[in-house]
């Protein structure tokens, strides 16, 4: 009888450990899927902003070729969601010697992020600024002062 009792407790312990292991695995998978969902949403938003930046750059360059001496073209980003998965985020411009990139990240956790390259040479134009998701009326503006061109992201 005592050996049956020990065997019963052993089976109960193994079952409990198996359930705990499965629960931990499922929780880890849930967190990973949530982060991946946020990153996918970021990538979609960044692709849209990259397209806007390229369009403004092309429009500005066409106006300069037509003889414009000063340009200020703006685009309002009214469609940005304020939160993704209940998390506030920021979009900023990163610069290297070769190109510019846009980076979106969760404000509370910069490890949850996405980066999209703009494939624009820093020698052609200056791109700077950042957008915080909770600010109203974020915009992208192309500015030409007769000498140099720049694009500014602003909240």
C-alpha positions as CSV (number, residue, x, y, z in Angstrom):
1,X,0.0,0.0,0.0
2,X,2.8,2.6,0.8
3,X,4.4,1.9,-2.6
4,X,1.1,2.6,-4.4
5,X,0.8,5.9,-2.5
6,X,4.4,6.9,-3.5
7,X,3.7,5.9,-7.1
8,X,0.4,8.0,-7.1
9,X,2.3,11.0,-5.7
10,X,5.1,10.6,-8.3
11,X,2.6,10.5,-11.1
12,X,0.8,13.6,-9.7
13,X,4.2,15.4,-9.4
14,X,5.2,14.5,-13.0
15,X,1.8,15.7,-14.3
16,X,2.1,19.0,-12.4
17,X,5.6,19.6,-13.8
18,X,4.3,18.8,-17.3
19,X,1.5,21.3,-17.0
20,X,3.8,24.0,-15.6
21,X,6.2,23.4,-18.5
22,X,3.5,23.7,-21.0
23,X,2.1,26.8,-19.4
24,X,5.5,28.5,-19.4
25,X,6.0,27.6,-23.0
26,X,2.6,29.0,-24.0
27,X,3.2,32.2,-22.1
28,X,6.6,32.6,-23.9
29,X,5.0,32.0,-27.2
30,X,2.3,34.5,-26.5
31,X,4.8,37.2,-25.6
32,X,6.8,36.4,-28.7
33,X,3.8,36.6,-30.9
34,X,2.7,39.9,-29.4
35,X,6.1,41.4,-30.0
36,X,6.1,40.1,-33.6
37,X,2.7,41.6,-34.1
38,X,3.9,45.0,-32.9
39,X,7.0,44.8,-35.1
40,X,4.8,44.0,-38.1
41,X,2.6,47.0,-37.5
42,X,5.6,49.2,-37.1
43,X,7.0,48.0,-40.4
44,X,3.7,48.8,-42.1
45,X,3.7,52.3,-40.7
46,X,7.3,52.9,-41.5
47,X,6.8,51.8,-45.1
48,X,4.0,54.3,-45.4
49,X,6.1,57.1,-44.0
50,X,9.1,56.1,-46.2
51,X,6.8,56.4,-49.3
52,X,5.6,59.9,-48.2
53,X,9.3,61.0,-47.7
54,X,10.2,59.7,-51.2
55,X,7.2,61.4,-52.8
56,X,8.0,64.7,-51.0
57,X,11.6,64.5,-52.1
58,X,10.7,63.9,-55.7
59,X,8.1,66.7,-55.7
60,X,10.6,69.1,-54.2
61,X,13.3,68.2,-56.7
62,X,10.9,68.7,-59.6
63,X,10.0,72.2,-58.2
64,X,13.7,73.1,-57.9
65,X,14.3,72.0,-61.5
66,X,11.4,74.3,-62.5
67,X,13.2,77.2,-60.8
68,X,11.7,77.4,-57.3
69,X,13.9,79.4,-54.9
70,X,12.2,78.4,-51.6
71,X,9.9,75.5,-50.9
72,X,8.0,74.2,-48.0
73,X,5.9,71.1,-48.7
74,X,4.1,69.5,-45.8
75,X,2.1,66.3,-45.3
76,X,-0.1,65.6,-42.3
77,X,0.1,62.0,-41.0
78,X,-3.4,61.8,-39.7
79,X,-3.7,58.0,-40.0
80,X,-1.1,57.0,-37.4
81,X,-2.6,54.9,-34.5
82,X,-1.9,56.4,-31.1
83,X,-1.0,53.0,-29.6
84,X,-0.2,49.5,-31.0
85,X,-1.1,46.7,-28.6
86,X,-1.8,49.3,-25.9
87,X,1.8,50.6,-26.2
88,X,2.9,54.1,-27.1
89,X,5.7,54.3,-29.6
90,X,8.1,56.7,-31.2
91,X,9.4,57.0,-34.8
92,X,12.8,58.6,-35.4
93,X,15.3,59.1,-38.2
94,X,18.6,57.2,-38.0
95,X,21.5,58.4,-40.1
96,X,24.6,56.6,-41.3
97,X,27.3,57.6,-43.8
98,X,25.5,55.7,-46.5
99,X,21.8,56.1,-45.9
100,X,18.9,57.2,-43.6
101,X,16.6,54.8,-41.8
102,X,13.4,55.1,-39.9
103,X,13.1,53.3,-36.6
104,X,9.9,52.7,-34.7
105,X,10.0,51.4,-31.1
106,X,7.9,51.0,-28.0
107,X,8.7,53.9,-25.7
108,X,8.8,51.7,-22.6
109,X,10.8,48.9,-24.3
110,X,13.2,49.9,-27.1
111,X,14.0,46.2,-27.8
112,X,10.5,45.9,-29.5
113,X,11.3,47.8,-32.7
114,X,11.5,47.8,-36.4
115,X,13.8,49.6,-38.9
116,X,13.2,50.5,-42.5
117,X,15.9,51.8,-44.7
118,X,15.1,54.9,-46.8
119,X,17.9,54.3,-49.4
120,X,18.5,58.0,-49.6
121,X,22.1,59.3,-49.6
122,X,22.8,61.8,-46.8
123,X,24.8,63.9,-49.3
124,X,21.6,64.5,-51.3
125,X,19.3,65.8,-48.5
126,X,19.1,66.1,-44.7
127,X,16.5,64.1,-42.9
128,X,15.8,64.6,-39.2
129,X,13.2,64.6,-36.5
130,X,10.9,62.2,-34.7
131,X,7.2,61.5,-34.1
132,X,5.6,60.4,-30.8
133,X,2.5,58.4,-31.4
134,X,0.4,60.2,-28.8
135,X,1.0,63.7,-30.3
136,X,-1.7,65.0,-32.5
137,X,-1.1,66.0,-36.2
138,X,2.3,64.6,-36.9
139,X,3.8,65.8,-40.2
140,X,6.5,65.3,-42.7
141,X,7.8,68.6,-44.3
142,X,10.1,69.1,-47.2
143,X,12.1,72.4,-46.9
144,X,14.3,74.1,-49.5
145,X,15.9,77.4,-48.7
146,X,17.6,78.1,-52.0
147,X,20.8,76.3,-50.9
148,X,20.0,73.0,-49.3
149,X,17.1,70.6,-48.9
150,X,15.8,68.9,-45.8
151,X,13.0,66.7,-44.7
152,X,11.7,67.1,-41.1
153,X,9.5,64.7,-39.1
154,X,7.6,66.6,-36.4
155,X,4.9,65.8,-33.9
